[in-house]
């Protein structure tokens, strides 16, 4: 018996199939990094061999948890592959000017705001730290929820994350950008806050020009929509059913979203786009807002799947 629902497997299978089809046509050599997803697939096969041998509910839950971790790691690697292939295709022009104009319409001018942000070194240091802990934040629900017996919510989370990865890969291919730091060029050099994330632009440009063909490591270089925002929103949705963690999750998510713009990694317009992508992915994964649900975590049910903020469609 497979421990995950069919609707959880579907987006991962779709993503892996798309990656297999896109790699040969991208002109990129993923050999140095493919050992990771290959190892994850091998671990997945091992889990399936061990599942029938589970002798107790505790062992079965442990194997399912490990399977969820493998799923999430595969989703991340698959998302990177799809993004890199999409950028290498360079089928659509860069949209940085459009995003800069959109930010100005929202009342945010990078040329004016950059120097002001740079005057607040302490705030910049704080947001750089917050920006750096994003991977830990999005992985945390995969440990917290199973430990609390909320395996159903953990499965929802990995399912929604995979769907968001697929949407992000498509959106970043249709609307590629090199980040505000790179787009502003010389104007960004006078502002160290923006220059800190200028690394993303050269990678995107190298992929699009064909200068970069061998992928030795994956880096988070997408701009639109903001996956920092999407991942943070999904983490909050997943942890919403844990009352004592809810406030912390919301506060950290808000800081993560704010840091995405402050350090120059994202345009302002990327943030609502990322939030919309997260909500759409969560809805597609089976989430429904349930404001009338009671805030309780008292029942000692080890395999209880909370419906506080998550209802199966």
RAQUIJO-V232819 format. One record per backbone hydrogen bond with DSSP energy under -0.5 kcal/mol. CO is the residue of the C=O (numbers start at 0). NH is the residue of the N-H. If there is no record, write none. Layout:
[[CO & NH] [CO & NH]]
This chain:
[[4 & 7] [4 & 8] [5 & 9] [6 & 10] [7 & 11] [8 & 12] [9 & 13] [10 & 14] [11 & 15] [12 & 16] [13 & 17] [14 & 18] [15 & 19] [16 & 20] [17 & 21] [18 & 22] [19 & 23] [21 & 24] [21 & 25] [22 & 25] [22 & 26] [22 & 27] [27 & 29] [28 & 214] [29 & 32] [29 & 33] [30 & 34] [32 & 35] [32 & 36] [33 & 37] [34 & 38] [35 & 39] [36 & 40] [37 & 41] [38 & 42] [39 & 43] [40 & 44] [41 & 45] [42 & 46] [43 & 47] [44 & 48] [45 & 49] [46 & 50] [47 & 51] [49 & 52] [50 & 53] [55 & 59] [56 & 60] [57 & 61] [58 & 62] [59 & 63] [60 & 64] [61 & 65] [62 & 66] [63 & 67] [64 & 68] [65 & 69] [66 & 70] [67 & 71] [68 & 72] [69 & 73] [70 & 74] [71 & 75] [72 & 76] [73 & 77] [74 & 78] [75 & 79] [76 & 80] [77 & 81] [78 & 82] [79 & 83] [80 & 84] [81 & 85] [82 & 86] [83 & 87] [84 & 88] [85 & 89] [85 & 90] [94 & 98] [95 & 99] [96 & 100] [97 & 101] [98 & 102] [99 & 103] [100 & 104] [101 & 105] [102 & 107] [103 & 106] [106 & 108] [107 & 109] [108 & 112] [109 & 113] [110 & 114] [111 & 115] [112 & 116] [113 & 117] [114 & 118] [115 & 118] [116 & 119] [118 & 120] [119 & 123] [120 & 124] [121 & 125] [122 & 126] [123 & 127] [124 & 128] [125 & 129] [126 & 130] [127 & 131] [128 & 132] [129 & 132] [130 & 133] [132 & 136] [133 & 137] [134 & 138] [135 & 139] [136 & 140] [138 & 141] [139 & 142] [139 & 143] [140 & 144] [142 & 146] [143 & 147] [144 & 149] [145 & 148] [148 & 150] [149 & 153] [150 & 154] [151 & 155] [152 & 156] [153 & 157] [154 & 158] [155 & 159] [156 & 160] [157 & 161] [158 & 162] [159 & 163] [160 & 164] [161 & 165] [162 & 166] [163 & 167] [164 & 168] [165 & 169] [166 & 170] [167 & 171] [168 & 172] [169 & 173] [170 & 174] [172 & 175] [175 & 94] [178 & 182] [179 & 183] [180 & 184] [181 & 184] [183 & 186] [184 & 187] [184 & 188] [185 & 188] [185 & 189] [187 & 190] [187 & 194] [189 & 191] [190 & 194] [191 & 195] [193 & 196] [194 & 197] [196 & 199] [197 & 200] [197 & 201] [198 & 202] [199 & 203] [200 & 204] [201 & 205] [202 & 206] [203 & 207] [204 & 208] [205 & 209] [205 & 210] [205 & 211] [210 & 212] [212 & 28] [212 & 214] [213 & 215] [218 & 220] [224 & 226] [225 & 229] [226 & 230] [227 & 231] [228 & 232] [229 & 233] [230 & 234] [231 & 235] [232 & 236] [233 & 237] [234 & 238] [235 & 239] [236 & 239] [238 & 241] [240 & 242] [241 & 244] [241 & 245] [242 & 246] [244 & 248] [245 & 249] [246 & 250] [247 & 251] [248 & 252] [249 & 253] [250 & 254] [251 & 255] [252 & 256] [253 & 257] [254 & 258] [255 & 259] [256 & 260] [257 & 260] [257 & 261] [258 & 262] [259 & 264] [259 & 265] [260 & 263] [263 & 180] [266 & 269] [266 & 270] [267 & 270] [267 & 271] [268 & 272] [269 & 225] [269 & 273] [270 & 274] [271 & 275] [272 & 276] [273 & 277] [274 & 278] [275 & 279] [276 & 280] [277 & 281] [278 & 282] [279 & 283] [280 & 284] [281 & 285] [281 & 286] [282 & 285] [289 & 292] [293 & 295] [298 & 300] [299 & 301] [300 & 303] [303 & 305]]
